[in-house]
C-alpha cells in the first residue's frame, strides 16, 4: 500500500478494509470494488414470467456469494402475491448438490463460519419481525435458499451485504418511493428495474445512487466491457477492460504554439 514503486492500488473486498487501504495509499491512484446489497424493482408493467426467471438466477447463483447478488426485491403490490407464490415455489425446486455437477443449481457456501453468519442474520431478522417465506435452514456449510418478507431497512439481511443465499421480498405502491427505498443504503453498486415504461426507466436512471442501472434484468448482470463499479460504500473507480485501463493511465496533453 505504501511502496512508492507502485502507482496504483486495486482492491476488491470489504468497505472496512478498502477505505483503510485508500487512507494508507498516500499519493497513489486507488480503485476499490467493495460490494453491495443490490436492489431490484418489478413494476406493474413488467413481464412477470421474465422477471421471475431472471430473479432466481440473480438471487441464488454462486449461492449468493457475489457482490452484485440480487438481495432486495420490491414488487408492485398488484403483482406481489403472484410473484411471491411463484418465486417461492421456484426457490424450493432449486436442485441442491455437488457444485461440480452441471445439474446443481445451488450448493455450499465458502466455509462454515460464513454459513453460520448468514444463519445468524436470518434468525436475527426473524426475531425482529421478519417472516420466513421459505428456507432458513443450515446444515454445515449449506444454507438453504431463503426468502424473507416483512423486513426493514435496519435489518442486516437488508442493510449489509449478506453474501449468501438470502433475499428479502417486499411490495410497494409508489415507484418513486420504491426508488428511495433502494437508495436507503450505504451501498451503491448496481440496481435492476423490470418495466416496459420508458418514463420509469429514465426516472430510475436519474434517481438511483448506483454505478449501473440494469433494465429488464437483475443487478447481477455484468459483461466484461461494461464500466463496472459503484458509489458510496460500494467503491471508487471502474472495472471493465477499457475502463480499468483508463484508471491505470494519466491524461496528458501537448499544446504547440504556432
Phi, psi and omega per residue, in radians:
X1 nan -0.590 -3.032
X2 -1.847 -0.188 -3.091
X3 -1.109 2.101 -3.067
X4 -1.215 -0.204 3.114
X5 -1.249 -0.324 3.125
X6 -1.731 2.204 -3.065
X7 -1.593 -0.288 -3.089
X8 -2.501 2.446 3.066
X9 -1.999 2.154 3.073
X10 -2.067 2.242 -3.060
X11 -2.424 2.374 3.004
X12 -2.103 2.141 -3.117
X13 2.979 -2.554 -3.056
X14 -1.472 2.658 3.067
X15 -1.035 -0.665 -3.091
X16 -1.040 -0.720 3.125
X17 -1.383 -0.769 -3.048
X18 -1.034 -0.820 -3.103
X19 -1.224 -0.533 3.041
X20 -1.154 -0.695 3.104
X21 -1.116 -0.718 3.120
X22 -1.087 -0.721 -3.131
X23 -1.117 -0.544 -3.112
X24 -1.530 -0.159 -2.982
X25 -1.396 -0.185 3.087
X26 1.139 -2.161 -3.048
X27 -1.497 -0.029 -3.124
X28 -1.128 2.642 2.858
X29 -1.286 2.546 -3.075
X30 -2.308 2.349 3.043
X31 -2.134 2.164 -3.068
X32 -2.188 2.293 3.006
X33 -2.131 1.841 -2.861
X34 -2.042 0.265 3.004
X35 1.558 -3.052 -3.083
X36 -3.079 -3.040 3.084
X37 -2.356 1.085 -2.878
X38 -0.885 2.363 3.111
X39 -1.859 2.766 -3.090
X40 -2.543 2.465 3.105
X41 -2.111 2.310 3.018
X42 -1.910 1.942 -3.059
X43 -1.535 3.002 -3.118
X44 -1.076 -0.523 -3.083
X45 -1.525 -0.012 -3.042
X46 -1.243 2.713 2.956
X47 -1.407 1.812 -2.979
X48 -1.142 -0.619 3.141
X49 -1.182 -0.711 3.091
X50 -1.121 -0.753 3.135
X51 -1.090 -0.747 3.133
X52 -1.082 -0.824 -3.111
X53 -1.056 -0.683 -3.112
X54 -1.399 -0.585 3.140
X55 -1.155 -0.618 3.097
X56 -1.055 -0.758 3.134
X57 -1.180 -0.826 -3.111
X58 -1.102 -0.592 -3.069
X59 -1.415 -0.560 -2.943
X60 -2.218 0.017 3.011
X61 -1.125 2.546 -3.080
X62 1.029 0.393 -3.035
X63 0.940 0.589 3.118
X64 1.341 0.084 -3.047
X65 -1.618 1.103 3.113
X66 -2.613 2.496 -2.991
X67 -1.176 -0.342 3.075
X68 -1.871 0.474 2.987
X69 -0.947 2.287 3.077
X70 -1.230 1.873 -2.975
X71 -1.890 -0.596 -3.077
X72 -2.175 2.086 -3.120
X73 -2.057 2.179 3.055
X74 -1.961 2.234 -3.072
X75 -2.133 2.384 3.103
X76 -0.953 2.417 -3.002
X77 -1.008 -0.510 3.141
X78 -1.262 -0.365 3.133
X79 -1.812 -0.141 -2.909
X80 -1.058 -0.847 -3.076
X81 -1.074 -0.802 3.123
X82 -1.103 -0.803 -3.128
X83 -1.077 -0.809 -3.109
X84 -1.064 -0.806 -3.119
X85 -1.127 -0.792 -3.120
X86 -1.231 -0.682 -3.134
X87 -1.133 -0.800 -3.128
X88 -1.120 -0.626 3.087
X89 -1.136 -0.730 3.115
X90 -1.133 -0.701 3.140
X91 -1.089 -0.771 -3.103
X92 -1.244 -0.266 3.100
X93 -1.674 0.011 3.084
X94 -1.070 2.397 -3.107
X95 -1.472 2.001 3.115
X96 -1.616 2.353 -3.136
X97 -3.141 -2.790 -3.122
X98 -1.170 2.189 -3.116
X99 -1.126 -0.278 3.128
X100 -1.458 -0.158 -3.134
X101 -1.606 2.325 -3.064
X102 -1.114 -0.449 -3.109
X103 -1.412 -0.198 -3.136
X104 -1.222 2.327 -3.139
X105 -1.883 -0.416 3.096
X106 -2.653 2.531 -3.059
X107 -2.578 -2.788 -3.031
X108 -1.168 2.773 2.987
X109 -1.455 3.070 -3.002
X110 -1.089 -0.643 3.103
X111 -2.783 2.956 -3.067
X112 -1.226 -0.546 3.133
X113 -1.040 -0.746 3.119
X114 -1.270 -0.585 3.065
X115 -1.109 -0.710 3.105
X116 -1.140 -0.714 3.104
X117 -1.032 -0.816 3.139
X118 -1.111 -0.749 3.088
X119 -1.013 -0.753 3.132
X120 -1.106 -0.703 3.126
X121 -1.135 -0.685 3.094
X122 -1.075 -0.875 -3.110
X123 -1.113 -0.650 3.089
X124 -1.064 -0.762 3.119
X125 -1.134 -0.735 3.135
X126 -1.101 -0.706 3.121
X127 -1.171 -0.441 -3.133
X128 -1.576 0.038 3.049
X129 2.046 -0.077 3.071
X130 -1.166 2.733 3.117
X131 -2.025 2.467 -3.115
X132 -1.581 2.091 3.047
X133 -1.471 -0.771 3.068
X134 -2.838 2.831 3.109
X135 1.442 -2.503 3.090
X136 1.559 0.084 -3.090
X137 -1.881 2.640 3.057
X138 -2.272 2.426 3.018
X139 -2.395 1.796 -3.068
X140 1.124 -2.151 3.135
X141 -1.538 -0.043 -3.100
X142 -1.669 2.100 2.985
X143 -1.873 2.150 -3.124
X144 -1.122 2.506 3.140
X145 -0.998 2.213 -2.905
X146 -2.139 2.343 3.054
X147 -2.151 2.206 3.132
X148 -2.035 2.672 2.992
X149 -2.407 3.077 -3.063
X150 1.052 0.575 3.131
X151 -1.527 2.925 3.070
X152 -2.222 2.809 -3.106
X153 -1.134 -0.336 -3.115
X154 -1.444 -0.271 3.134
X155 -1.253 2.455 -3.077
X156 -1.125 -0.448 3.080
X157 -1.162 -0.265 3.080
X158 -1.904 -0.768 -2.982
X159 -1.418 -0.460 -3.102
X160 -1.919 2.993 3.088
X161 -1.440 1.838 -3.052
X162 -1.199 -0.568 3.105
X163 0.841 0.864 3.138
X164 -2.897 3.094 -3.022
X165 -1.420 1.080 -3.096
X166 -2.301 2.346 -3.132
X167 -2.333 2.413 2.949
X168 -1.718 2.424 -3.079
X169 -2.247 2.034 -3.075
X170 -2.347 2.815 3.081
X171 -1.749 2.799 3.056
X172 -2.495 2.764 3.127
X173 -1.862 -0.654 -3.005
X174 -2.096 2.216 -3.045
X175 -1.086 -0.736 3.139
X176 -1.082 -0.682 3.098
X177 -1.166 -0.630 3.102
X178 -1.108 -0.707 3.087
X179 -1.088 -0.730 3.111
X180 -1.092 -0.665 3.118
X181 -1.147 -0.694 3.081
X182 -1.103 -0.587 -3.139
X183 -1.345 -0.272 -3.040
X184 -1.387 1.163 -3.107
X185 -2.785 2.740 3.101
X186 -1.391 -0.146 -3.128
X187 -1.712 2.831 3.099
X188 -2.870 1.176 -3.097
X189 -1.643 -1.292 3.064
X190 -2.448 2.798 3.080
X191 -2.448 2.694 3.125
X192 -2.092 2.497 3.102
X193 -2.324 2.101 3.015
X194 -1.709 1.932 -3.113
X195 -2.787 2.699 2.999
X196 -1.981 0.228 3.130
X197 -1.790 2.069 -3.130
X198 -1.075 -0.612 3.136
X199 -1.080 -0.658 3.118
X200 -1.252 -0.651 3.073
X201 -1.041 -0.820 -3.099
X202 -1.164 -0.753 -3.139
X203 -1.106 -0.693 3.109
X204 -1.075 -0.785 -3.119
X205 -1.146 -0.654 -3.129
X206 -1.295 -0.457 -2.961
X207 -1.763 -0.689 -2.985
X208 -1.245 2.331 -3.137
X209 -1.620 1.290 -3.094
X210 -2.489 2.871 3.095
X211 -1.366 -0.371 -3.117
X212 -2.680 2.376 3.052
X213 -1.957 2.140 -3.084
X214 -1.852 2.032 -3.105
X215 -1.615 2.267 3.124
X216 1.015 0.618 2.938
X217 -2.769 3.047 -3.085
X218 -1.500 2.838 3.069
X219 -1.163 -0.145 3.122
X220 -1.348 -0.180 3.129
X221 -1.195 2.315 3.061
X222 -2.756 2.427 2.963
X223 -2.212 2.730 -2.932
X224 -1.111 -0.495 -3.078
X225 -1.549 0.059 3.053
X226 -1.285 2.598 2.927
X227 -1.350 1.674 -2.956
X228 -1.822 2.207 3.090
X229 2.937 3.108 -3.036
X230 -2.270 -3.079 3.089
X231 -2.185 3.136 -3.088
X232 0.942 -2.369 -3.100
X233 -1.380 0.075 3.074
X234 -1.464 -0.130 3.004
X235 2.324 -2.797 -2.984
X236 -2.693 2.336 -3.130
X237 1.508 -3.130 -3.082
X238 -2.357 2.471 2.966
X239 -1.684 -3.052 -2.973
X240 1.749 2.323 -2.852
X241 -0.849 -0.992 -3.094
X242 -1.115 -0.729 -3.047
X243 -1.289 -0.583 3.030
X244 -1.124 -0.712 3.104
X245 -1.111 -0.687 3.117
X246 -1.118 -0.655 3.090
X247 -1.141 -0.420 -3.122
X248 -1.580 0.048 -3.110
X249 -2.050 2.807 2.979
X250 -1.989 2.280 3.078
X251 -1.124 2.453 -3.093
X252 -2.445 2.449 -3.082
X253 -2.241 2.493 3.031
X254 -2.081 2.132 3.103
X255 -2.027 2.152 3.111
X256 -1.921 2.067 3.063
X257 -1.353 2.628 -3.134
X258 -1.704 nan nan
